[in-house]
């Protein structure tokens, strides 16, 4: 009798196991599906930079603090199922450089042989700056350690910025009998019309350290000193 009962129990085990599996599968099918994660693609880039001029002659004197700002809207193209992507976009880049007891004689008179010359400041300017603005297109090869949430990921990017000159001017502030007077001269005659710069950034989440090195000089060939701009700063990304 005991053997018969044991045989019956063993024959029921497979059926019980199947019923348990069916119950688990039914519970899983009724569970809430995991949310779909759409990774941020760094559509927006804001860069705040410290600027400097390299390779400038000793006759060109600038102050220690100069700044710039770049703002871009980009589109990110993931490279298949890797942690790499390619991005490009459009935006604006501006830079401000303060001269130290000097001015730029760049009045656009149309005279042959004219050039942008750095001469001593004879008006006693409180501050005198040289500013440029470029319409730019950034190109980047990007790496993300976390493709599902790039706002919580290690990021590295290298790239190239290509820009066309929108405007350039000098502005000086001095005082006449206690009244502040501003001198402003707009001219693009001596400035390089196209700008190319190699870029790199590295960081975590929405914050990165950014750097760029120009492949083109500030002034056109033979119309100004051979000056190469560079910039370092922080980059904020999102969306």
Helices and strands as residue ranges (DSSP letters): H 2-30, E 44-54, E 67-78, E 84-98, E 102-105, E 117-120, E 127-144, G 150-152, E 154-176, E 179-186, E 194-204, E 207-214, E 228-238
